[in-house]
């Protein structure tokens, strides 16, 4: 696995961890911790989406990129 794919996989795992942490909180949408984690999740999802768009629109070949954000 190349370094770029390793980074993307790490970010995906980090996203899962944030979602799990957020699920463990009482879903009080006014709580600072809940709002902080929601912002983190949204930010990570945006980064993954942009990375996917960049990689899919570039000349990056399938040998180096497995494709798609899962």
PLY file of the C-alpha trace (Angstrom):
ply
format ascii 1.0
element vertex 70
property float x
property float y
property float z
element edge 69
property int vertex1
property int vertex2
end_header
0.00 0.00 0.00
1.41 3.37 -0.94
1.73 6.25 1.57
-1.28 8.12 0.15
-3.56 5.13 0.58
-2.19 4.62 4.09
-3.02 8.23 4.96
-6.55 7.93 3.57
-7.13 4.69 5.47
-5.91 6.35 8.68
-8.31 9.28 8.14
-11.20 6.83 7.57
-10.35 5.01 10.80
-10.13 8.34 12.62
-13.61 9.23 11.31
-15.01 5.96 12.65
-13.42 6.67 16.03
-14.97 10.14 16.16
-18.40 8.73 15.31
-18.07 6.10 18.04
-16.97 8.72 20.58
-19.91 10.91 19.63
-22.35 7.99 19.93
-21.15 7.43 23.49
-22.21 10.92 24.52
-25.71 11.79 25.57
-27.13 13.31 22.42
-27.53 16.78 23.87
-26.97 18.90 20.79
-26.20 21.90 22.99
-23.34 20.13 24.77
-19.90 21.48 23.83
-18.38 17.99 23.48
-21.14 16.81 21.16
-20.86 19.90 18.98
-17.06 19.65 18.90
-17.17 16.03 17.74
-19.84 16.82 15.14
-17.56 19.53 13.74
-14.63 17.12 13.66
-16.70 14.50 11.84
-17.92 17.01 9.27
-14.37 18.28 8.73
-12.92 14.79 8.25
-15.71 13.84 5.84
-15.02 16.99 3.84
-11.30 16.21 3.63
-12.05 12.66 2.46
-14.50 13.96 -0.14
-12.02 16.50 -1.50
-9.23 13.89 -1.58
-11.50 11.53 -3.49
-12.47 14.25 -5.99
-8.83 15.23 -6.55
-7.65 11.66 -7.01
-10.53 10.69 -9.27
-10.10 13.77 -11.50
-6.33 13.49 -11.78
-4.33 11.15 -13.95
-3.66 8.99 -10.90
-3.67 5.41 -12.15
-5.38 2.41 -10.51
-2.05 0.86 -9.51
-1.51 3.70 -7.02
-5.07 4.46 -5.92
-7.70 1.90 -5.02
-10.45 4.44 -5.66
-13.38 5.78 -3.72
-13.77 6.90 -0.16
-15.37 4.10 1.83
0 1
1 2
2 3
3 4
4 5
5 6
6 7
7 8
8 9
9 10
10 11
11 12
12 13
13 14
14 15
15 16
16 17
17 18
18 19
19 20
20 21
21 22
22 23
23 24
24 25
25 26
26 27
27 28
28 29
29 30
30 31
31 32
32 33
33 34
34 35
35 36
36 37
37 38
38 39
39 40
40 41
41 42
42 43
43 44
44 45
45 46
46 47
47 48
48 49
49 50
50 51
51 52
52 53
53 54
54 55
55 56
56 57
57 58
58 59
59 60
60 61
61 62
62 63
63 64
64 65
65 66
66 67
67 68
68 69
